[in-house]
């Protein structure tokens, strides 16, 4: 649906950049989320081991 509107509108540079940023932000955000979850998991494991 977005592609349909994109082709009807005149694709100027700002729209093109915004589309690229939106496309890139999804995998980057996902990778950051997974990375931070893993870091948090390791931190909690170390915390539990140090308490025992």
N, CA, C and O of each residue as an XYZ file, in Angstrom:
208
protein
N       0.834     -1.201      0.000
C       0.000      0.000      0.000
C       0.873      1.257      0.000
O       0.571      2.236     -0.683
N       1.957      1.214      0.776
C       2.840      2.378      0.839
C       3.516      2.617     -0.507
O       3.711      3.762     -0.916
N       3.874      1.529     -1.195
C       4.513      1.653     -2.504
C       3.599      2.318     -3.522
O       4.060      3.066     -4.384
N       2.302      2.043     -3.419
C       1.314      2.640     -4.319
C       1.282      4.152     -4.157
O       1.282      4.887     -5.145
N       1.255      4.616     -2.917
C       1.265      6.058     -2.677
C       2.597      6.673     -3.064
O       2.650      7.799     -3.557
N       3.674      5.929     -2.840
C       5.020      6.450     -3.138
C       5.184      6.706     -4.630
O       5.769      7.714     -5.028
N       4.673      5.804     -5.452
C       4.818      5.971     -6.898
C       3.940      7.106     -7.431
O       4.289      7.743     -8.425
N       2.816      7.359     -6.782
C       1.938      8.450     -7.228
C       2.527      9.807     -6.867
O       2.385     10.769     -7.622
N       3.186      9.887     -5.718
C       3.811     11.146     -5.300
C       5.134     11.326     -6.030
O       5.764     10.356     -6.451
N       5.542     12.579     -6.174
C       6.856     12.835     -6.754
C       7.908     12.492     -5.697
O       7.950     13.122     -4.640
N       8.747     11.509     -5.970
C       9.720     11.098     -4.947
C      10.849     12.118     -4.800
O      11.785     12.124     -5.599
N      10.768     12.973     -3.793
C      11.857     13.914     -3.566
C      12.847     13.300     -2.580
O      12.580     12.262     -1.975
N      13.979     13.952     -2.432
C      15.077     13.377     -1.658
C      14.706     13.158     -0.198
O      15.090     12.149      0.395
N      13.962     14.092      0.387
C      13.600     13.981      1.802
C      12.746     12.739      2.054
O      12.966     12.012      3.023
N      11.774     12.503      1.180
C      10.933     11.309      1.321
C      11.761     10.044      1.167
O      11.571      9.077      1.904
N      12.683     10.050      0.206
C      13.529      8.887     -0.058
C      14.409      8.582      1.147
O      14.559      7.427      1.544
N      14.994      9.638      1.727
C      15.837      9.467      2.913
C      15.004      8.944      4.083
O      15.434      8.043      4.802
N      13.818      9.508      4.269
C      12.947      9.068      5.359
C      12.571      7.596      5.198
O      12.540      6.851      6.179
N      12.287      7.177      3.971
C      11.939      5.781      3.711
C      13.118      4.863      4.023
O      12.945      3.799      4.619
N      14.313      5.278      3.618
C      15.511      4.481      3.895
C      15.765      4.376      5.395
O      16.084      3.300      5.901
N      15.623      5.487      6.100
C      15.830      5.488      7.553
C      14.821      4.564      8.236
O      15.165      3.818      9.153
N      13.563      4.628      7.773
C      12.537      3.753      8.349
C      12.862      2.280      8.105
O      12.709      1.449      9.001
N      13.310      1.961      6.898
C      13.662      0.578      6.580
C      14.857      0.105      7.400
O      14.894     -1.038      7.855
N      15.835      0.996      7.583
C      17.040      0.620      8.334
C      16.786      0.542      9.829
O      17.388     -0.281     10.519
N      15.901      1.391     10.336
C      15.706      1.467     11.784
C      15.088      0.192     12.348
O      15.298     -0.133     13.516
N      14.327     -0.531     11.528
C      13.692     -1.759     12.021
C      14.723     -2.838     12.362
O      14.739     -3.298     13.503
N      15.587     -3.265     11.429
C      16.584     -4.283     11.804
C      17.578     -3.795     12.843
O      18.007     -4.565     13.702
N      17.951     -2.510     12.771
C      18.896     -1.968     13.752
C      18.267     -1.980     15.140
O      18.910     -2.374     16.113
N      17.011     -1.549     15.232
C      16.307     -1.556     16.512
C      16.153     -2.959     17.063
O      16.302     -3.180     18.265
N      15.852     -3.918     16.178
C      15.711     -5.308     16.601
C      17.041     -5.840     17.129
O      17.086     -6.489     18.174
N      18.124     -5.559     16.400
C      19.452     -6.028     16.816
C      19.844     -5.410     18.157
O      20.384     -6.095     19.026
N      19.574     -4.124     18.322
C      19.884     -3.457     19.590
C      19.077     -4.045     20.735
O      19.593     -4.233     21.837
N      17.815     -4.332     20.474
C      16.958     -4.920     21.505
C      17.458     -6.289     21.944
O      17.519     -6.586     23.137
N      17.819     -7.129     20.955
C      18.337     -8.462     21.272
C      19.652     -8.348     22.027
O      19.872     -9.055     23.011
N      20.526     -7.458     21.567
C      21.831     -7.258     22.206
C      21.668     -6.822     23.659
O      22.334     -7.351     24.549
N      20.779     -5.854     23.896
C      20.589     -5.362     25.260
C      19.968     -6.442     26.153
O      20.288     -6.526     27.338
N      19.070     -7.276     25.579
C      18.495     -8.375     26.354
C      19.575     -9.380     26.745
O      19.584     -9.874     27.873
N      20.481     -9.683     25.824
C      21.564    -10.617     26.129
C      22.492    -10.045     27.191
O      22.917    -10.761     28.098
N      22.806     -8.761     27.081
C      23.662     -8.108     28.077
C      23.002     -8.145     29.455
O      23.657     -8.424     30.459
N      21.711     -7.864     29.490
C      20.965     -7.875     30.743
C      20.936     -9.280     31.333
O      21.082     -9.460     32.542
N      20.745    -10.276     30.464
C      20.716    -11.665     30.893
C      22.056    -12.062     31.515
O      22.087    -12.693     32.571
N      23.152    -11.697     30.869
C      24.482    -12.006     31.399
C      24.718    -11.303     32.734
O      25.302    -11.875     33.655
N      24.260    -10.065     32.824
C      24.415     -9.293     34.052
C      23.664     -9.949     35.208
O      24.186    -10.055     36.318
N      22.429    -10.389     34.935
C      21.627    -11.038     35.972
C      22.241    -12.370     36.390
O      22.204    -12.728     37.567
N      22.804    -13.103     35.435
C      23.467    -14.371     35.756
C      24.653    -14.126     36.676
O      24.837    -14.837     37.664
N      25.456    -13.122     36.350
C      26.624    -12.795     37.173
C      26.193    -12.354     38.565
O      26.849    -12.670     39.558
N      25.103    -11.633     38.626
C      24.580    -11.163     39.909
C      24.164    -12.339     40.787
O      24.455    -12.371     41.983
N      23.474    -13.312     40.172
C      23.050    -14.492     40.933
C      24.241    -15.318     41.395
O      24.258    -15.820     42.519
N      25.249    -15.459     40.515
C      26.431    -16.259     40.885
C      27.217    -15.597     42.027
O      27.767    -16.283     42.889
N      27.264    -14.272     42.023
C      28.015    -13.579     43.052
C      27.306    -13.612     44.404
O      27.948    -13.478     45.445
N      25.981    -13.791     44.391
C      25.213    -13.852     45.628
C      25.314    -15.219     46.307
O      25.142    -15.321     47.522
N      25.588    -16.254     45.541
C      25.651    -17.606     46.108
C      26.930    -17.830     46.895
O      27.139    -18.915     47.437
